[in-house]
Amino acid sequence: MQNSLLSRRALFGLAGATLIAAEGKRNMIVRSSRAEDLEMPLDGFLESYLTPVERFFVRSHHYTPDVKAAEWKLQVDGKVSSTLALTLDELKKMPRVELVSVLECAGNGRGLYEPSMPGLQWTYGSVGNARWAGVRLADVLKRAGLQAGAVEVLFDGADVPVGMQPEFIRCIPFAKAMDPNTILAYEMNGAPLTRDHGFPLRVVAPGWAGDCWVKWLTRIEVRDKEFDGFFMKTGYRHPGKAVAPGTAVDPAQMKPVTSLQIKSVIASHADGVRAGLAATKIRGAAWSHESPVTAVEISTDGGRRWAPARLGPETHRFGWKQFTFDWTPKEEAYYTILARARNAAGETQPLVQEWNPSGYGHNVVHAVRLHVAASAPAPKSAQAAQAVDTPAVYKQTCLACHGEEGISQQRLSRAQWEREVEKMQRWGARVTPENKETLVDYLHKRFPYRAR
Ligand code: HEC
């Protein structure tokens, strides 16, 4: 997606985020304009059961490739008896499967962690619910003829890295690849995939985080040993347990992110808003991993008492559940509304968010504070931004590969900014020793750490 397609409509108070009307998009928060990362604002959870494609979040590690269907082929190689090169027509002649599934970014909610960490500052909406159609991955692998010893399946797409960034390649374990619900999709909500969602083919790994759902798929490799690329061995890893906030954990001590977490989001009321002393509906959506959501409970008194919400009629195993709770506040007060989902496996959401270094799996019980009053309280005055002069070297050095949104939404300490600048240096940013000081100084004054 080119910058020219983005017309910035309005600046919102979302830590430097903008809302856009990009081509084929409606009302999205820009986390990065190039590479393209777009978040769905809260109202998207309520629009319809299936998230419209123009409201569906977009996550791209590299720039969006323009794949021509006529020139495209899917190669299948590795531990198979015959290497395949399938055209889109050949794939479409194979048995078609359809399923509804939530797709959520592993980092959804990263922007809510305290202390903050680098990475796209998603809040609630890097998630959506769609109907996917395509072929079973297992059918494609069987067509190539599986050999003994397969441990994982690797996916590579047509996107190419920016600068010296490592290539975005992901693998899933062989058992997940052979699961009949793991598909290679060429359609989303009844239409061919759009460019930003991976035209012509993407992985759909229901119940697992979006990093496994590789887009613009061009090659599948069946492997008999673990792949050691950056996005498997360094990126997308979780300690598998809570660690003290702010701890740096060696990637070798962490495991790849796989399953989603059980989670719910209240979408009808934004935190801190005013509501009248009248009947209202608390609405939102809840989802889980391979075990579907069976109940959502609401508390309107900060967790003292809970009552069940009504769930929507849809029963898709991997789809989300929309919920509604009718409520009439008894008196003028400042209410804390909570939502908590439960799944068939009996799991529920934590009351306090535990921390991990890359900010994955945010799923704390969602709390929304409502100021119920007959008349509007005075609006909070906006915090004045700290005035800091922008050095010329910043624009030249830091805005060469991507837009500013991904930088301005970070809240990092000086040491974290230094590590970020060094990472960019390794990925191709031209930073001299003198400029490095200027840049780190500027970045941490302008976009300072958020502790609590
Ligand atoms: C040579 C290209 C290039 C230059 C120049 C560059 N970056 Fe990046 N930057 C990237 C890539 C690639 C990503 C990751 C995109 C993705 O994976 O979504 C990125 C992502 C980021 C992020 C998001 C958090 C993260 O770590 O993924 C921040 C913050 C950032 N860059 C800051 C900077 C700063 C500050 C500068 C100037 C010192 C800079 N960038 C210069 C290529 C570059």
Residues whose N, C-alpha, C, O or C-beta is under 5 A from the ligand:
A	BS01	HEC	S60 H61 P118 G119 L120 V162 G163 Q165 T397 C398 A400 C401 G406 I407 Q410 V421 M424 W427 G428 A429
